[in-house]
Amino acid sequence: MATQEVPLNETLAHLKTESETLKSKLEEERAKLHDVELHQVAEKVEGLGQFVMKTRRTLKGHGNKVLCMDWCKDKRRIVSSSQDGKVIVWDAFTTNKEHAVTMPCTWVMACAYAPSGCAVACGGLDNKCSVYPLSLDKNENLAAKKKSVAMHTNYLSACSFTNSDMQILTSSGDGTCALWDVESGQLLQSFHGHAADVLCLDLAPSETGNTFVSGGCDKKANVWDMRSGQCIQSFETHESDINSVRYYPSGDAFASGSDDATCRLYDLRADREVAIYSKDSIIFGVSSVDFSLSGRLLFGGYNDYTINVWDVLKGTRVSILFGHENRVSTLRVSPDGTAFCTGSWDHTLRIWA
Amino acid sequence: MTIRTARPNRGQHFWPRLYCLQKLESILLEMQDPKSGVKGSEQKLNVTTIPHVITGNDIITWITNKMMITTEEAQAFSTMLVAYGYIYPLQNHKKLVMCNNNSLYRFQTPYFWPTQKWVPEDSDYAIYLAKRNIRKKGMLEPYEQAHYNHLHEWLNHKWDFIVMQATEQYKAGKERKKPDRVVFDCQERAYWIVTRPPPRTQSAMDCGPERLIDPNTDQVTGEYTHTHAQTGVLVKYITTYKNHDPFLASCLPSNPWQTDNDAYWTLNMRRVEVPTKMRVERWSFSLFELLSDLRGRDDFKIFLKKEFSGENLAFWEAAEELKWGTASSMSSKAETIFKTFLAPGAPRWINIDGRTMGLTVKGLEHPHRYVLEAAQTHVFLLMKKDTFFRYLKSPTYKDIQKKALNPEQHNFSPAQLEQNALNRSPGIHPIILWQQEEEEKAKAAAASAPVDVKAMMSKIDRKK
């Protein structure tokens, strides 16, 4: 009796159709819960006035592309990392450089400031995330006390401390995210589900603080439960790699920025996208997004060297800021919302207020 | 459920910008439309007349009208066209920006567009430099000379071929009419400025490390809960916080980044005696806000002490420390928490329902990071629904509201602002603040620890 050999193409084609059918069914179900759109609710909200946002500080000191930055909880210090392996801690208010570390690898794509203000974490092409305790002694060699915490099998794309200095959450080009114990370097939880490089992550600001969102090259944004390691929600509406995800200040929603030149807002309870921020004249990808303190404004750093400011409720662009001479690679609002900082491939960082 | 699909090779990991550049090209084609595009003219460059030359002014005006954006944005947009090599400048050819004046530009021939399939190889560059060498008899720019020497070294095995090609192209060039030759030379030079940028210039062609895509896994997962859109929640949050958003309302006394005066930060430090009115108002927004601001938490503790109900918050804090602490401290912390809060007859026994208590105590036999989750949530909800509202109505809160500061808005003259900029305060280093905090915490813990009667007695005995 001859064995039945189904040609491989047919099986794949069949599965592909099945996958598309299921996807459209999911969309149908989601659409049934379609409620009032965000901008309709926002019609009753008053409009925003004119904005005067200027560069208040320009931080020069990196010898190469600035890739990432993070604020200290003291609202004035920042840590930044660059392509040449340098990680610098600045007092952005006085523009003084306070510490500098040279990593043993290039392309340090991730850096984070510890909540206590006493350490910084960074990593990149070395596939690791290392923690450097900071010191009041300017002459101390910080590299001596370096602690290797995370180990991935591909580049580190993002890292973030949780509510204390003791745990770090990382995302990597190996397609996974992971939670680590800093003291022992132990892997506490790993998160599998992305089908390609994970490029960004953000921890939820909720009272329970048990979830985080990640975005990847598979165009998906996934929400994870830190306790179980499960992906509890997934959103796939972007048309290209998601470079940045950031929670809305209340934790009920999050925004994403992608290479498809759009930013999108996703409502977690409704489980769907509720707004798209795009314009015909904006063609280049968004590298980084963040909200203002109230959540009314969404700032986006773009690959065409500009920063666009969006009205989250009405979906319109309220301002466009110029100044950088190369792509804006990172953007973060300060902890008290008084300013935001951008880092660029033009080797500089700028503080805007 | 897992479904695997064959994912088409997007090729994006070689050309991350392909998606964007194709959109740029469609606009470019419109710009070159003989009727509705940008009007070109003939211009004299040295002694040659070059056709189809456009000015920066005209380009920016056309884009402003076409896309209905401001001139500034149009300039930024057209700088992208120059940065990627779709339009090149005739004067000042090394600076790839669009100037809003009579500077002259030309459209680049599609052969040299960045989206063409061929990758600019080093041997192509070597041929180009060799050709320039022949023509200008060794008048390459220093950086080009450096490239040339380097290529000569590592492409040495091919050098005869390269020189042959360069000579061929040079001869072929001489056969052309002068204007065509000049145009082609400009185009080629522009192409190489874009793909091999001079040192210390910004280049749009830079790209990050390669993003790897595994084409063989595609999962469709996700269970979701059926609830309705909570867009009202987002609007409510914004309305509540809008006066506290420094981008929407002014900070009092002033935004330190704008005036170079850090009074705003000093007034809002962790351990101020008297907080500001805005800060106190923010505590009333939610229990989460009140607890997140440690100064607010202090005030809440004062209230709880008066009510003799501090154990709930103490438990919540201890549970937070367990959750976010080091892995090695887990067991000892769990034990302390059990003894202090959960054991029958414990000194700070918390009142939670029997079921939760049972589950928690059982879980503590094998403590892990989230073992207190259920109890902590229960306690938090208790505080949120009851204690928090009583706090807001209490004399403690009303008292601090009255005492709270309302700083005057700063009104600096330009001279004063200049002075401020020269005298920016360094503030206190976070490490020092952290050390102070740890000391305070240790003191507080010692003060609130249950009195050890035996030790007290033996102390008294020893004194006798």
Interface residues (C-beta under 8 A of the other chain):
Chain A: L12 L15 K16 E18 S19 L22 K23 L26 R30 L33 H34 D35 V36 E37 L38 V41 A42 V45 L48 F51 M53 R56 R57 K65 C72 K73 D74 K75 R76 R77 D91 F93 T94 N96 W107 M109 S116 G117 C118 L125 L134 S135 L136 N154 Y155 T162 N163 S164 M166 Q167 G173 G175 D181 V182 E183 S184 Q186 L188 G193 A195 A196 D197 L199 S206 E207 T208 N210 C217 D218 R227 C231 I232 Q233 S234 E239 S240 D241 Y248 P249 S250 D252 A253 D259 D260 A261 D267 R269 A270 D271 R272 V274 D280 S281 I283 F284 G285 S292 L293 S294 G295 R296 L297 N303 D304 Y305 T306 V312 L313 I320 F322 E325 N326 R327 D336 G337 T338 A339 W345 D346 I351 A353
Chain B: M1 I3 R4 T5 A6 Q12 P16 R17 Y19 C20 K23 L24 M67 I69 T70 E72 E73 A76 F77 T79 M80 Q202 S203 A204 D206 G208 P209 R211 L212 I213 D214 T217 D218 Q219 V220 T221 G222 E223 Y224 T225 H226 T227 H228 A229 Q230 T231 G232 V233 L234 V235 Y237 I238 T239 T240 Y241 K242 H244 D245 P246 F247 L248 C251 N255 P256 W257 Q258 D262 Y264 W265 N268 L287 F288 L291 E320 K323 W324 G325 T326 A327 S328 R369 Y370 E373 T377 F380 R424 S425 P426 G427 H429 P430 I431 I432 L433 W434
